[in-house]
Amino acid sequence: MSDLPETPQQVVVLGGGLAAARAVEELRERGYDGVLTLVGAEPHLPYERPPLSKGLLLGSDDVDSVFVHEPDWYDDKDVDLRLGAPARRIDRGRRVVVVGDDEIPYDRLLVATGAQPRRLPALDGSGIPVAYLRTLDDALALKEALGGDIAVVGAGWIGLEVAAAARTAGASVTVVESAPLPLQAVLGPELAPVFADLHRSHGVDLRLGTSVDQMADGTLSLSDGTRLRPDLVVVGIGAAPDDHLAAESGLDTDNGILVDARLRTTDPAVWAAGDVANHDHPALGRLRVEHWDNAIKQGRHAAGGMLGDDAPYEAMPYFFTDQYDLGMEYVGHVGRAGHDEVVVRGDLGKAVFTAFWLKDDRVVAGMQANDWDASDHLRRLVGGPVPDGLRDPARDLGDL
């Protein structure tokens, strides 16, 4: 639109998570002194989500530790918080966000609405207590319920972290996963067995290659013939981008809000960041990343873009997990083209190793488990050519 001012005077950040919090922080740090409004559907201040399935669920983190900033920070930075009232509509023609009966004007809008857990409607109506883990309130309720017999549907990151927390709390845990291995879609058959062995060694009953067939009268009937009567079922089968407001406003969406390399939508006044953004990465192509590090960096990058910084977002995806005594970091992305080779350095049996996924003589992803000295090397090597000596375990990564 030709009337878009060169310098923004009214910025609205839509979303109450980490990407939104870091965006408003970056805007003020870069000297933006105009009107700044943050709209969040939840009643809580913006918070970090990783502790919800890790420290908070385990009881090692307290509730206050999850919030990005103290309440006074928003007052000091003159951020108008509109919490506990989800936006009803984005009117791009008039450049307003409708929240309740209010219309909040903008000349720059960041949509950072995150994602929502994928649900199992048949399970929701089965009469069996069911929990999903996405919000702070979800985590607090689940923490109180981690006892007795727990069934976890889905062996992705959330499902396995919940299983680890439940076992640590003394619960009996059964994990139901349709794939042959936990995390197989991410780690492949070479590395996924590490997590299968880890959970079995801690007493988790893994039902792999298995699905839920029927749910009635408090009983789960599995495809392998098993019948379970859990006290609680936790569903962790992934998340869907919360992009309905964007789609209703006419923005292009496809598994999230489609943004260019600079996190801009097709509307020159609107950016998207975090879990909801389907980003045209300069090196990796289109992808949507649902991880903590991505929310931080994309929120900050989008803030810079709204203030005129035209640089593309080029950071490699990064995520981490903590399960029992295993800590892991992963950098990069194995795309649809897959990989040619996985190079493992270290001891898979002891779960102390590094691994590198190679494609077309480039390192497309790297992982370390309980080898924290390797973290910086992962970031340095991923995205570049395969270095001489990578396959030689006698060569130190620092020398490559």
Buried (B, 14 or more C-beta within 10 A) or exposed (E): EEEEEEEBEBBBBBBBBBBBBBBBBBBBEBEBEEBBBBBBBBEBBBBBBBBBBBBBBBEEBEEEEBBBBEEEBBEEBEBEBBBEBBBEEBEBEEBBBBBEEEEBBBBBBBBBBBBBBEEBEEBBEBEBEBBBBBBBEBBEEBBEBBEEBBBBBBBBBBBBBBBBBBBBBEBBBBBBBBBEBBBBEBBBEBBBBBBBBBBEEBEBBBBBEBEBEEBEEEBBBBBEEBEBEBBBBBBBBBBBBBBEBBBEBEBBBEEBBBBBBBBBBEBEBBBBBBBBBBBBBEEBEBBBBBBBBBBBBBBBBBBBBBBEEEEBBEBBBBBBBBBBEBBBBBBBBBBEEEBEEBBBBBEBEEBEBBBBBBBEEBBBBBBBBBBEEBBEBBBBBBBEEBBEEBBEEEBEBEEB
